[in-house]
């Protein structure tokens, strides 16, 4: 059990948890990106589910206005589930070989948007239409790659929420996406008892990393850390995409 892969997984989740503790996001993104270097996406997603669920529920319930956020985003969350479940088999079927390429492309696009400080604005009147569309697209990409940041995160940043509401909304979106993804992984046979030890270790190290990130967040230059994080994510995404093509 305690082989090189086990320690690599533990290191990945310490790093991913730390980044989430500092920035409020990034755990599934960095975990899926790094785990894809050593294992198939469906196996990486199976390990990711429990750490992602626990840390995102932690983030979701920490704020003061969860009920209002749910009321505003329920249709988007429903579309996330439907989009994810419509893509059952994307990670394991004939199209699975494109998953790593799509994963790399999504990571690179997400990182580039953040490095360029690209910001969108969505009027409240457009939310009933764009919310479900964004949710469905996010679900389809989640089903294929195991990450759920595109286009959900840019959309949530665009609808004009206050800081604490945005943190809650991200936690809600990631929690719903994790639960929906768990159904897909279960149907694909990716959830089994033999992975329990690895999954619990990933959870423990993710929580440790998140706690450390939260503890030192005020001592870091968040902007500098953000730039290094997204620059690294851009390189990782490009590497995964190019490796998949070649």
Rosetta silent file (secondary structure, phi, psi, omega in degrees, C-alpha in Angstrom):
SEQUENCE: XXXXXXXXXXXXXXXXXXXXXXXXXXXXXXXXXXXXXXXXXXXXXXXXXXXXXXXXXXXXXXXXXXXXXXXXXXXXXXXXXXXXXXXXXXXXXXXXXXXXXXXXXXXXXXXXXXXXXXXXXXXXXXXXXXXXXXXXXXXXXXXXXXXXXXXXXXXXXXXXXXXXXXXXXXXXXXXXXXXXXXXXXXXXXXXXXXXXXXXXXXXXXXXXXXXXXXXXXXXXXXXXXXXXXXXXXXXXXXXXXXXXXX
SCORE:     score description
SCORE:     0.000 S_00000001
   1 L     0.000  -43.437 -175.500    0.000    0.000    0.000 S_00000001
   2 L   -89.637   67.933  178.299    2.748    2.458    0.977 S_00000001
   3 L  -103.254 -173.087 -176.753    4.471    2.604   -2.376 S_00000001
   4 H   -62.553  -37.357  179.462    5.700    5.547   -4.434 S_00000001
   5 H   -64.129  -40.549  178.986    2.238    6.137   -5.928 S_00000001
   6 H   -59.216  -46.739 -178.326    0.667    6.323   -2.456 S_00000001
   7 H   -70.219  -31.383  174.812    3.128    8.990   -1.319 S_00000001
   8 H   -64.335  -43.931  178.201    2.683   10.864   -4.592 S_00000001
   9 H   -60.950  -44.321  179.065   -1.099   10.920   -4.026 S_00000001
  10 H   -60.345  -43.235  179.597   -0.599   12.145   -0.447 S_00000001
  11 H   -64.783  -39.801  178.589    1.700   14.929   -1.653 S_00000001
  12 H   -59.772  -44.233 -175.741   -0.786   15.933   -4.358 S_00000001
  13 H   -77.311  -27.888  170.909   -3.612   16.316   -1.855 S_00000001
  14 H   -62.778  -47.314  179.286   -1.512   18.241    0.657 S_00000001
  15 H   -62.984  -46.896 -177.832   -0.660   20.688   -2.126 S_00000001
  16 H   -64.439  -40.375  177.274   -4.227   20.794   -3.466 S_00000001
  17 H   -65.346  -40.325  178.122   -5.675   21.304    0.014 S_00000001
  18 H   -60.543  -45.467  179.842   -3.166   24.056    0.745 S_00000001
  19 H   -62.350  -41.722  178.013   -4.095   25.881   -2.460 S_00000001
  20 H   -63.806  -38.575  178.461   -7.789   25.576   -1.615 S_00000001
  21 H   -63.362  -35.195 -179.403   -7.111   26.927    1.871 S_00000001
  22 H   -80.279  -46.446 -171.292   -5.372   29.986    0.447 S_00000001
  23 H  -100.903  -18.409 -176.290   -7.552   30.702   -2.601 S_00000001
  24 L    86.371    3.210  177.945  -10.883   29.025   -1.781 S_00000001
  25 L  -157.847  174.207  172.281  -10.667   26.824   -4.893 S_00000001
  26 L   110.189  -12.131 -176.180   -8.289   24.609   -6.808 S_00000001
  27 H   -63.987  -56.609 -179.798   -8.419   21.254   -4.993 S_00000001
  28 H   -65.229  -32.807 -177.350  -10.129   19.159   -7.703 S_00000001
  29 H   -64.863  -51.942 -177.852   -8.402   21.105  -10.447 S_00000001
  30 H   -72.631  -35.118 -179.442   -4.860   20.563   -9.243 S_00000001
  31 H   -65.463  -48.469  179.674   -5.577   17.040   -7.954 S_00000001
  32 H   -63.952  -39.905 -179.076   -7.038   15.807  -11.240 S_00000001
  33 H   -62.621  -43.996 -178.276   -4.305   17.515  -13.224 S_00000001
  34 H   -77.853  -40.099  179.461   -1.458   15.935  -11.253 S_00000001
  35 H   -64.504  -29.564  178.773   -3.059   12.520  -10.737 S_00000001
  36 L   -64.009  -14.244  176.957   -3.644   12.295  -14.488 S_00000001
  37 L   -71.968  -23.056 -171.754    0.146   12.056  -14.809 S_00000001
  38 L  -127.610   -3.763 -177.004    0.165    8.607  -13.189 S_00000001
  39 L  -154.521  161.611  177.345   -3.323    7.061  -13.504 S_00000001
  40 L   -64.074  151.830 -178.348   -6.486    6.970  -15.672 S_00000001
  41 H   -57.061  -38.112 -177.352   -8.996    9.808  -15.096 S_00000001
  42 H   -67.014  -34.313  176.944  -11.708    7.541  -13.689 S_00000001
  43 H   -70.459  -40.978  177.701   -9.325    6.212  -11.020 S_00000001
  44 H   -62.859  -41.471  179.865   -8.183    9.732  -10.167 S_00000001
  45 H   -63.342  -37.396  179.390  -11.809   10.865   -9.909 S_00000001
  46 H   -62.732  -40.964  178.638  -12.608    8.004   -7.534 S_00000001
  47 H   -69.646  -33.871 -175.811   -9.816    9.094   -5.181 S_00000001
  48 H   -70.447  -30.303 -166.197  -10.857   12.744   -5.490 S_00000001
  49 H   -56.097  -53.123 -175.874  -14.519   12.359   -4.533 S_00000001
  50 H   -66.481  -49.132  176.848  -14.297   12.121   -0.738 S_00000001
  51 H   -58.855  -39.776  179.478  -11.633   14.841   -0.193 S_00000001
  52 H   -65.039  -44.587 -178.336  -13.470   17.128   -2.603 S_00000001
  53 H   -62.129  -48.772 -176.382  -16.839   16.535   -0.962 S_00000001
  54 H   -64.589  -47.017 -177.475  -15.630   17.125    2.598 S_00000001
  55 H   -68.972  -31.953  179.665  -13.584   20.256    1.844 S_00000001
  56 H   -76.670  -36.305  173.349  -16.317   21.769   -0.323 S_00000001
  57 H   -63.125  -41.600  175.847  -19.054   21.166    2.252 S_00000001
  58 H   -54.243  -49.173  179.993  -16.687   22.762    4.780 S_00000001
  59 H   -67.715  -39.102 -174.270  -16.376   25.807    2.524 S_00000001
  60 H   -66.183  -42.101 -173.219  -20.084   25.882    1.632 S_00000001
  61 H   -88.204   -2.710 -175.816  -21.471   25.932    5.179 S_00000001
  62 L   -77.003  -19.248 -175.635  -18.922   28.391    6.584 S_00000001
  63 L   -92.450  176.660 -172.764  -20.683   31.504    5.258 S_00000001
  64 L   -95.428   -5.276 -167.872  -23.793   33.356    6.413 S_00000001
  65 L  -134.182   38.974 -175.047  -26.075   33.270    3.374 S_00000001
  66 H   -62.795  -39.650 -178.053  -26.233   29.733    2.010 S_00000001
  67 H   -59.734  -44.775  178.836  -30.041   29.665    1.726 S_00000001
  68 H   -64.469  -37.245  178.382  -30.043   32.753   -0.494 S_00000001
  69 H   -65.588  -42.567  178.778  -27.257   31.337   -2.653 S_00000001
  70 H   -62.685  -43.428  179.078  -29.166   28.075   -3.132 S_00000001
  71 H   -60.653  -36.291 -177.749  -32.315   29.960   -4.124 S_00000001
  72 H   -76.535  -30.494 -169.949  -30.371   31.941   -6.688 S_00000001
  73 H  -113.973    7.969 -172.409  -28.460   29.013   -8.186 S_00000001
  74 H   -59.830  -38.933 -177.823  -30.782   26.003   -7.885 S_00000001
  75 H   -69.013  -34.880  175.499  -31.524   25.787  -11.607 S_00000001
  76 H   -65.336  -41.767 -179.179  -27.816   25.912  -12.440 S_00000001
  77 H   -66.111  -37.928  176.204  -27.103   23.155   -9.905 S_00000001
  78 H   -62.386  -42.406  179.349  -29.865   20.987  -11.377 S_00000001
  79 H   -66.290  -34.168  175.527  -28.355   21.474  -14.834 S_00000001
  80 H   -58.180  -47.567 -179.791  -24.905   20.511  -13.483 S_00000001
  81 H   -62.483  -47.936 -177.880  -26.339   17.180  -12.326 S_00000001
  82 H   -63.979  -41.155  178.829  -28.217   16.505  -15.560 S_00000001
  83 H   -64.749  -39.439  178.711  -25.202   17.449  -17.689 S_00000001
  84 H   -66.561  -46.568 -177.328  -22.898   15.218  -15.651 S_00000001
  85 H   -70.149  -27.524  174.687  -25.236   12.231  -15.722 S_00000001
  86 H   -65.357  -22.018 -178.955  -25.832   12.656  -19.460 S_00000001
  87 L   -99.440   18.463  177.062  -22.095   12.059  -19.829 S_00000001
  88 L   -55.567  129.068 -178.161  -21.955    8.749  -17.937 S_00000001
  89 L    98.340   -9.545 -179.030  -19.305    6.643  -19.664 S_00000001
  90 L   -59.959  -33.234 -177.086  -17.296    9.579  -21.019 S_00000001
  91 L   -82.340  -15.815 -173.621  -14.278    8.551  -18.892 S_00000001
  92 L  -123.069  -12.557 -177.923  -14.387    4.886  -19.807 S_00000001
  93 L   -80.355 -170.174 -179.402  -15.942    4.611  -23.285 S_00000001
  94 H   -59.113  -26.965 -179.338  -14.258    4.834  -26.697 S_00000001
  95 H   -83.713   -0.448 -175.966  -14.026    8.608  -26.294 S_00000001
  96 H   -61.869  -27.931 -178.995  -12.087    8.311  -23.011 S_00000001
  97 H   -63.975  -18.773  177.294   -8.771    8.718  -24.854 S_00000001
  98 H   -87.053   -7.043 -175.158   -9.744   12.337  -25.487 S_00000001
  99 H   -62.382  -44.458 -179.379  -10.308   12.955  -21.772 S_00000001
 100 H   -64.450  -38.070  177.942   -6.697   13.808  -20.939 S_00000001
 101 H   -64.862  -44.212  178.605   -6.504   16.197  -23.880 S_00000001
 102 H   -65.938  -39.219  177.332   -9.732   17.919  -22.815 S_00000001
 103 H   -59.244  -49.208  178.991   -8.549   18.013  -19.205 S_00000001
 104 H   -60.489  -42.354  179.842   -5.308   19.700  -20.229 S_00000001
 105 H   -63.291  -42.297  179.604   -7.133   22.168  -22.462 S_00000001
 106 H   -64.060  -42.895  178.472   -9.578   23.097  -19.676 S_00000001
 107 H   -61.924  -43.631 -178.319   -6.768   23.625  -17.179 S_00000001
 108 H   -66.226  -43.255  179.637   -4.846   25.792  -19.633 S_00000001
 109 H   -64.298  -44.981  179.659   -7.876   27.896  -20.582 S_00000001
 110 H   -60.964  -44.632  179.451   -8.880   28.382  -16.953 S_00000001
 111 H   -65.503  -42.774 -178.988   -5.341   29.392  -15.976 S_00000001
 112 H   -62.938  -41.127  178.286   -4.957   31.741  -18.951 S_00000001
 113 H   -60.729  -40.099 -178.726   -8.230   33.521  -18.150 S_00000001
 114 H   -75.139  -37.393  177.071   -7.103   34.105  -14.582 S_00000001
 115 H   -65.845  -35.608  178.356   -3.582   35.204  -15.497 S_00000001
 116 L   -81.396   -2.606 -178.611   -5.032   37.676  -17.984 S_00000001
 117 L    52.951   43.665  176.843   -7.492   38.830  -15.295 S_00000001
 118 L   -75.568  126.769  179.824  -10.341   38.381  -17.759 S_00000001
 119 L  -127.153  134.116  177.700  -13.623   39.267  -16.083 S_00000001
 120 L  -107.410  160.465  176.415  -17.107   38.859  -17.478 S_00000001
 121 L  -131.875  129.975  179.789  -20.306   40.508  -16.312 S_00000001
 122 L  -119.515  123.097  177.793  -23.753   38.897  -16.478 S_00000001
 123 L   -67.533  148.330 -177.475  -26.882   40.967  -15.893 S_00000001
 124 H   -58.388  -32.329 -177.668  -29.329   39.538  -13.352 S_00000001
 125 H   -67.298  -20.728 -179.695  -32.003   39.301  -16.047 S_00000001
 126 H   -90.601   -9.671 -175.884  -29.849   36.807  -18.007 S_00000001
 127 H   -60.552  -39.810  179.385  -29.264   34.445  -15.094 S_00000001
 128 H   -59.833  -25.971  178.506  -32.376   32.256  -15.686 S_00000001
 129 H   -92.331  -51.543 -172.611  -30.999   31.410  -19.148 S_00000001
 130 H   -74.457  -27.732  178.681  -27.229   31.469  -18.705 S_00000001
 131 H   -59.965  -55.899  177.934  -27.213   29.725  -15.319 S_00000001
 132 H   -62.765  -36.251  178.448  -28.625   26.396  -16.598 S_00000001
 133 H   -63.372  -46.455  177.840  -26.546   26.606  -19.793 S_00000001
 134 H   -61.280  -41.863  179.376  -23.387   27.131  -17.752 S_00000001
 135 H   -62.916  -44.643 -179.108  -24.404   24.308  -15.424 S_00000001
 136 H   -64.735  -42.063  177.810  -25.067   21.840  -18.242 S_00000001
 137 H   -64.827  -41.857  177.383  -21.743   22.610  -19.948 S_00000001
 138 H   -60.729  -42.306  179.045  -19.920   22.300  -16.635 S_00000001
 139 H   -61.619  -43.809 -179.560  -21.602   18.947  -16.055 S_00000001
 140 H   -63.510  -41.170  178.951  -20.590   17.595  -19.466 S_00000001
 141 H   -69.027  -37.253  175.952  -16.974   18.664  -18.937 S_00000001
 142 H   -59.926  -43.629 -178.917  -17.040   17.183  -15.425 S_00000001
 143 H   -62.095  -31.708 -176.702  -18.213   13.857  -16.830 S_00000001
 144 H   -89.975  -28.979 -170.558  -15.308   13.785  -19.279 S_00000001
 145 H  -122.281  -22.325 -176.100  -12.476   15.219  -17.162 S_00000001
 146 L    85.487    0.814  176.208  -13.406   15.114  -13.463 S_00000001
 147 L  -113.884  151.835 -171.455  -12.922   18.865  -12.999 S_00000001
 148 L  -135.654   49.448  179.800  -15.745   21.350  -12.591 S_00000001
 149 L  -107.269  -23.027 -176.921  -14.353   24.850  -13.016 S_00000001
 150 L  -112.827  126.953   -6.171  -15.213   25.594  -16.659 S_00000001
 151 L   -93.609   17.045 -172.637  -17.473   27.456  -17.239 S_00000001
 152 H   -60.583  -47.291 -175.508  -18.970   27.414  -13.714 S_00000001
 153 H   -65.790  -49.638  176.236  -16.298   29.490  -11.964 S_00000001
 154 H   -57.565  -37.403  178.550  -16.116   32.298  -14.562 S_00000001
 155 H   -64.256  -47.173 -178.870  -19.934   32.398  -14.593 S_00000001
 156 H   -64.700  -33.405  176.040  -20.199   32.637  -10.803 S_00000001
 157 H   -70.393  -20.301 -173.906  -17.554   35.358  -10.785 S_00000001
 158 H   -90.597  -12.937 -171.421  -19.558   37.255  -13.410 S_00000001
 159 L   -93.698    9.519  168.211  -22.937   37.485  -11.666 S_00000001
 160 L    77.597   33.609  176.022  -21.891   40.097   -9.137 S_00000001
 161 L   -77.760  152.259  170.958  -21.959   38.254   -5.821 S_00000001
 162 L   -68.932  163.630 -172.184  -20.324   39.691   -2.729 S_00000001
 163 H   -54.629  -51.393 -177.078  -17.084   38.029   -1.640 S_00000001
 164 H   -67.304  -35.848  176.321  -18.544   35.741    1.030 S_00000001
 165 H   -64.095  -39.675  179.743  -21.504   34.813   -1.179 S_00000001
 166 H   -63.733  -42.402  178.092  -19.096   33.922   -3.985 S_00000001
 167 H   -60.624  -43.907  176.979  -17.092   31.645   -1.673 S_00000001
 168 H   -63.509  -42.992 -179.020  -20.329   29.923   -0.632 S_00000001
 169 H   -62.965  -40.383  176.624  -21.501   29.668   -4.243 S_00000001
 170 H   -63.489  -43.105  177.529  -18.221   28.046   -5.273 S_00000001
 171 H   -61.223  -42.004  177.676  -18.520   25.595   -2.390 S_00000001
 172 H   -62.728  -48.481 -178.278  -22.102   24.787   -3.395 S_00000001
 173 H   -61.328  -44.194 -179.100  -21.210   24.315   -7.065 S_00000001
 174 H   -68.249  -35.733  178.669  -18.224   22.101   -6.286 S_00000001
 175 H   -65.164  -48.056  179.595  -20.235   20.042   -3.787 S_00000001
 176 H   -61.829  -42.841  179.693  -23.055   19.389   -6.251 S_00000001
 177 H   -63.759  -38.289  179.327  -20.565   18.560   -9.007 S_00000001
 178 H   -64.064  -44.704  179.477  -18.718   16.149   -6.726 S_00000001
 179 H   -63.165  -44.437  179.292  -21.923   14.289   -5.812 S_00000001
 180 H   -62.630  -41.540  179.370  -22.978   14.115   -9.474 S_00000001
 181 H   -64.985  -35.521  179.451  -19.517   12.877  -10.483 S_00000001
 182 H   -59.695  -36.647  177.217  -19.641   10.212   -7.761 S_00000001
 183 H   -62.386  -45.924 -179.953  -22.699    8.716   -9.467 S_00000001
 184 H   -61.589  -45.215 -178.909  -20.821    8.501  -12.771 S_00000001
 185 H   -64.500  -39.358  177.553  -17.747    6.944  -11.182 S_00000001
 186 H   -62.560  -43.967  178.397  -19.931    4.449   -9.313 S_00000001
 187 H   -62.659  -34.940 -179.890  -21.721    3.421  -12.511 S_00000001
 188 L   -78.474   -2.766  179.414  -18.312    2.984  -14.182 S_00000001
 189 L    81.074   18.514 -177.169  -17.230    0.663  -11.371 S_00000001
 190 L   -82.927  -13.660 -179.756  -14.601    3.074  -10.063 S_00000001
 191 L   -98.836  115.954  178.696  -15.735    2.970   -6.423 S_00000001
 192 L  -148.109  159.505 -173.409  -14.548   -0.110   -4.588 S_00000001
 193 H   -63.720  -26.867 -176.852  -13.435   -1.082   -1.106 S_00000001
 194 H   -65.147  -18.752 -178.967   -9.835   -1.672   -2.151 S_00000001
 195 H   -94.904    2.717 -174.180   -9.389    2.094   -2.591 S_00000001
 196 H   -60.089  -44.416 -178.459  -10.664    2.981    0.890 S_00000001
 197 H   -62.725  -44.972  179.196   -7.207    3.368    2.437 S_00000001
 198 H   -64.066  -41.314 -179.735   -5.920    5.579   -0.354 S_00000001
 199 H   -65.118  -42.375  179.037   -9.085    7.685   -0.310 S_00000001
 200 H   -66.267  -37.478  176.268   -8.934    8.218    3.454 S_00000001
 201 H   -64.663  -40.237  177.524   -5.268    9.168    3.202 S_00000001
 202 H   -63.161  -41.153  178.188   -6.152   11.653    0.462 S_00000001
 203 H   -62.251  -47.116 -178.032   -8.896   13.110    2.675 S_00000001
 204 H   -61.946  -44.558 -178.145   -6.578   13.449    5.677 S_00000001
 205 H   -71.536  -34.145  176.887   -3.803   15.114    3.694 S_00000001
 206 H   -64.059  -43.531  178.813   -6.252   17.415    1.867 S_00000001
 207 H   -65.563  -39.633  177.088   -7.718   18.600    5.196 S_00000001
 208 H   -61.720  -45.774  178.906   -4.219   19.091    6.606 S_00000001
 209 H   -64.367  -41.047  179.986   -3.222   21.130    3.576 S_00000001
 210 H   -65.031  -41.911  177.598   -6.440   23.164    3.669 S_00000001
 211 H   -60.590  -43.892  179.611   -5.990   23.913    7.360 S_00000001
 212 H   -64.251  -41.379  179.367   -2.409   25.063    6.734 S_00000001
 213 H   -63.670  -42.249  177.864   -3.504   27.216    3.802 S_00000001
 214 H   -66.329  -36.538 -176.481   -6.227   28.901    5.834 S_00000001
 215 H   -66.608  -33.656 -176.296   -3.858   29.425    8.768 S_00000001
 216 H  -108.735    7.490 -176.878   -1.283   31.343    6.738 S_00000001
 217 H   -55.635  -42.352 -176.474   -3.590   32.975    4.182 S_00000001
 218 H   -71.918  -16.197 -179.275   -3.354   36.378    5.874 S_00000001
 219 H   -93.364   -8.047 -178.905    0.450   36.200    5.891 S_00000001
 220 L   -99.619  153.945  166.905    0.762   35.594    2.169 S_00000001
 221 L   -80.893  102.626 -174.785    0.466   37.958   -0.721 S_00000001
 222 H   -58.456  -36.515 -177.533   -2.657   36.405   -2.208 S_00000001
 223 H   -67.728  -43.123  178.172   -2.059   38.070   -5.573 S_00000001
 224 H   -64.371  -44.587  179.163    1.503   36.767   -5.887 S_00000001
 225 H   -61.316  -42.004 -179.349    0.448   33.273   -4.828 S_00000001
 226 H   -60.377  -42.224 -178.246   -2.450   33.366   -7.296 S_00000001
 227 H   -66.349  -43.345  177.561   -0.138   34.246  -10.183 S_00000001
 228 H   -63.657  -41.227 -179.631    2.319   31.443   -9.395 S_00000001
 229 H   -60.909  -49.898 -176.436   -0.537   28.985   -8.990 S_00000001
 230 H   -72.776  -28.350  174.226   -2.171   29.789  -12.320 S_00000001
 231 H   -65.446  -43.079  176.443    1.184   29.926  -14.136 S_00000001
 232 H   -64.764  -39.384  179.198    1.915   26.416  -12.887 S_00000001
 233 H   -65.248  -37.546  177.442   -1.581   25.287  -13.786 S_00000001
 234 H   -61.879  -45.799  179.727   -1.160   26.665  -17.313 S_00000001
 235 H   -64.581  -41.974  178.301    2.056   24.689  -17.807 S_00000001
 236 H   -62.099  -44.784  179.592    0.482   21.531  -16.409 S_00000001
 237 H   -61.421  -44.431  179.295   -2.550   21.900  -18.697 S_00000001
 238 H   -64.016  -39.908  179.016   -0.410   22.440  -21.772 S_00000001
 239 H   -62.841  -46.331 -179.391    1.738   19.437  -20.891 S_00000001
 240 H   -62.584  -42.491 -179.031   -1.279   17.146  -20.458 S_00000001
 241 H   -64.823  -46.075 -178.675   -2.866   18.345  -23.697 S_00000001
 242 H   -66.775  -40.676  178.469    0.319   17.982  -25.751 S_00000001
 243 H   -61.085  -39.811 -179.925    1.113   14.572  -24.239 S_00000001
 244 H   -66.625  -38.393 -179.542   -2.364   13.335  -25.120 S_00000001
 245 H   -68.618  -41.921 -175.529   -2.049   14.555  -28.707 S_00000001
 246 L   -82.493    0.000    0.000    1.426   13.063  -29.214 S_00000001
